[in-house]
């Protein structure tokens, strides 16, 4: 009888312990649900945000724009270069050097993520990487391919206030190693999908440079950033400022974006 009583008591104690464990677990889950950071929304919403931000930056149809890049190094020495960009959609573009005069005639052609440079003194085009530096803090891909939608898998991390406005903060991960940057943190204003700033990272997750999207102006029917300020995160005091002017629609047939057609461009 005494043995049965002990066993019965042990069973009761085990039941009480199990009930207590379940209660503590439920309470902990409730607390966690109240204090945890909200889960990121699905990739579909993140992709929609990036697509709309791409549409703010540049028109979807054929257009032309002039870009002046002013670079200042740590010694405050300046360098000015000018380019003319012809683009159609997010995958076809031509970048022509306007200044300096010594580089005039050099043309970059991008189709998809394939990039070539044509030089007057070289008979064959030279293959380039989008991540290769063009001038100052500007990579080839910064001018030739402004397609975050096609180059990155987006994830919505959180919402954040920037200058009093709600912003989506997204993490963009490169679809492969051919993209301009391997990872981008991207701030997009919630009310109108206007990009505010970006941080660009290497494959080893090292911050390379930051970018601010400024001086919004109405160009081709939409308010777009007319100035980009790119700052070197590794060497303080070095920055490149990209000024966009003269944006206009152009009828650009597909044959414009072919190697054979480049010498006909004006």
C-alpha positions in Angstrom: 0.0 0.0 0.0 2.8 2.4 0.8 4.5 1.6 -2.5 1.2 2.3 -4.4 0.9 5.7 -2.5 4.4 6.7 -3.5 3.8 5.7 -7.1 0.5 7.7 -7.1 2.3 10.7 -5.6 5.1 10.5 -8.2 2.5 10.4 -11.1 0.7 13.4 -9.6 4.0 15.3 -9.3 5.0 14.5 -12.8 1.6 15.8 -14.0 2.1 19.0 -12.0 5.6 19.4 -13.5 4.3 18.9 -17.0 1.4 21.3 -16.5 3.9 23.9 -15.1 6.2 23.4 -18.0 3.4 23.9 -20.5 2.2 27.0 -18.6 5.8 28.5 -18.6 6.3 27.7 -22.3 3.0 29.3 -23.2 3.8 32.4 -21.2 7.2 32.7 -22.7 5.7 32.4 -26.2 3.2 35.1 -25.4 6.0 37.5 -24.2 8.1 36.7 -27.2 5.2 37.4 -29.5 4.8 40.8 -27.9 8.4 41.8 -27.8 9.8 40.2 -31.0 10.5 42.3 -34.1 7.7 41.9 -36.6 8.4 39.2 -39.2 9.5 40.4 -42.6 6.7 40.4 -45.1 6.9 38.1 -48.1 9.3 38.6 -50.9 6.5 39.5 -53.3 5.8 42.8 -51.4 9.6 43.5 -51.2 9.9 43.0 -54.9 7.0 45.3 -55.6 8.7 48.1 -53.5 11.9 47.7 -55.4 10.1 47.7 -58.8 8.3 50.9 -57.9 11.6 52.5 -56.7 13.2 51.5 -60.0 10.4 53.3 -61.9 11.0 56.4 -59.8 14.7 56.5 -60.7 14.3 56.1 -64.4 11.6 55.7 -67.1 10.6 52.3 -68.3 10.7 53.2 -71.9 13.5 54.5 -74.1 15.2 57.7 -72.8 18.4 59.7 -72.9 20.1 61.5 -70.0 23.3 63.4 -69.5 25.4 62.6 -66.4 28.1 64.7 -64.9 30.3 63.0 -62.4 32.4 65.2 -60.1 34.8 63.3 -57.9 36.7 64.8 -54.9 39.5 62.9 -53.2 40.9 63.4 -49.7 43.2 66.1 -50.9 40.1 68.0 -52.3 41.4 67.5 -55.8 38.5 67.5 -58.2 37.9 65.5 -61.4 34.9 66.1 -63.7 33.7 63.6 -66.3 30.6 63.7 -68.5 28.6 60.9 -70.1 25.5 60.5 -72.2 23.4 57.5 -71.4 20.8 55.9 -73.8 18.7 53.3 -72.1 15.7 51.2 -72.9 14.1 49.3 -70.0 16.4 47.9 -67.4 18.5 45.7 -69.5 19.8 47.7 -72.5 22.0 50.8 -72.3 24.7 52.7 -74.1 27.1 55.0 -72.2 29.1 57.4 -74.3 32.0 59.5 -72.9 31.5 63.2 -73.6 34.3 64.6 -71.5 37.3 64.6 -71.2 37.9 65.1 -74.9 40.8 62.6 -74.7 38.3 59.8 -73.9 35.6 60.9 -76.4 34.6 58.0 -78.6 34.7 55.4 -75.9 31.3 53.7 -75.6 30.0 51.1 -73.2 27.3 48.7 -74.3 25.2 46.7 -71.9 22.8 43.9 -72.8 21.4 42.1 -69.9 24.4 41.9 -67.5 26.9 41.6 -70.3 29.0 44.8 -70.6 31.6 45.8 -73.3 33.6 48.9 -73.9 34.5 50.0 -77.5 37.5 52.2 -77.9 38.5 54.0 -81.1 42.1 52.7 -81.1 41.1 49.1 -80.4 39.4 47.0 -83.1 37.6 44.5 -80.8 35.4 45.4 -77.9 36.7 44.6 -74.4 34.5 42.8 -71.9 34.0 44.6 -68.5 32.6 43.7 -65.1 29.7 45.7 -63.8 31.5 46.1 -60.5 34.7 47.5 -62.0 35.4 51.1 -61.2 34.5 53.6 -63.9 35.6 56.8 -62.2 35.9 57.9 -58.6 33.3 56.0 -56.5 31.2 55.1 -59.6 31.2 51.6 -60.9 30.4 50.7 -64.5 27.1 49.2 -63.3 26.1 52.5 -61.6 25.8 54.1 -65.0 25.2 51.3 -67.3 22.7 49.2 -65.3 20.3 50.7 -62.7 18.2 47.5 -62.4 17.8 46.5 -58.8 14.7 44.5 -59.6 16.5 42.2 -62.0 19.8 41.9 -60.2 18.7 41.3 -56.6 16.5 39.1 -54.4 14.8 41.6 -52.0 13.8 41.1 -48.4 11.9 43.6 -46.4 13.7 44.1 -43.0 11.8 46.8 -41.2 10.3 50.2 -41.3 12.3 53.3 -40.2 11.9 57.0 -39.9 14.3 59.1 -42.1 13.9 62.9 -41.9 10.4 62.4 -40.5 9.2 60.1 -43.2 8.4 56.4 -42.9 10.8 54.3 -45.0 10.9 50.7 -46.0 14.4 49.2 -45.3 15.2 46.4 -47.6 18.1 43.9 -48.0 19.0 43.2 -51.6 21.1 40.1 -52.2 22.7 39.7 -55.6 21.3 36.9 -57.8 24.8 35.9 -58.8 28.4 37.3 -58.7 28.1 39.2 -61.9 26.0 42.0 -60.4 27.5 45.4 -59.4 27.3 44.8 -55.7 26.8 41.6 -53.8 24.5 43.1 -51.2 22.6 46.4 -50.8 20.7 47.9 -47.9 18.1 50.2 -49.4 15.9 52.9 -47.9 12.7 53.6 -49.9 10.1 56.2 -48.7 6.9 54.5 -48.0 4.4 57.1 -49.3 5.8 57.4 -52.9 8.5 54.7 -53.2 11.2 57.4 -53.7 14.7 56.0 -52.9 16.4 57.9 -50.0 19.8 56.1 -49.5 21.7 52.9 -50.0 24.6 51.0 -48.6 26.7 48.8 -50.9 28.5 45.7 -49.6 31.1 43.3 -50.9 30.8 39.5 -51.0 32.6 39.4 -47.6 29.9 41.7 -46.2 32.2 44.7 -46.1 30.6 48.1 -46.5 32.1 49.6 -49.7 30.2 52.9 -50.2 27.1 54.7 -49.4 24.7 56.6 -51.7 22.2 59.4 -51.1 19.4 60.1 -53.6 18.9 63.9 -53.6 17.5 66.9 -55.4 14.3 65.4 -56.7 13.0 67.1 -59.8 10.3 66.4 -62.3 11.9 64.6 -65.3 9.8 62.9 -67.9 6.6 63.2 -66.0 7.8 61.9 -62.6 9.8 63.3 -59.7 13.2 61.6 -59.8 16.5 62.0 -58.0 18.6 64.4 -60.0 21.7 64.0 -57.8 23.4 60.9 -56.3 26.1 61.4 -53.8 28.4 58.3 -53.5 30.9 58.2 -50.6 33.7 55.8 -50.1 33.2 53.9 -46.8 36.8 52.7 -46.7 38.6 55.9 -47.4 36.9 58.8 -45.7 36.6 62.1 -47.5 36.4 60.7 -51.0 33.1 61.1 -52.9 31.6 61.3 -56.3 28.5 63.3 -57.1 26.4 62.3 -60.1 24.2 65.1 -61.6 21.4 64.0 -64.1 20.2 66.6 -66.6 18.5 66.8 -70.0 16.4 63.6 -69.5 14.1 63.1 -72.5 12.2 60.3 -74.2 13.8 58.7 -77.2 12.6 56.1 -79.7 15.4 53.5 -79.4 14.9 50.4 -81.5 16.7 47.3 -80.4 19.3 47.6 -83.1 20.8 50.6 -81.3 22.0 48.2 -78.6 24.1 46.0 -80.8 27.9 46.0 -81.4 27.5 46.8 -85.1 25.4 49.9 -84.5 27.6 51.7 -82.1 29.7 53.6 -84.6 26.5 55.2 -86.0 25.6 56.8 -82.7 25.8 60.5 -82.5 
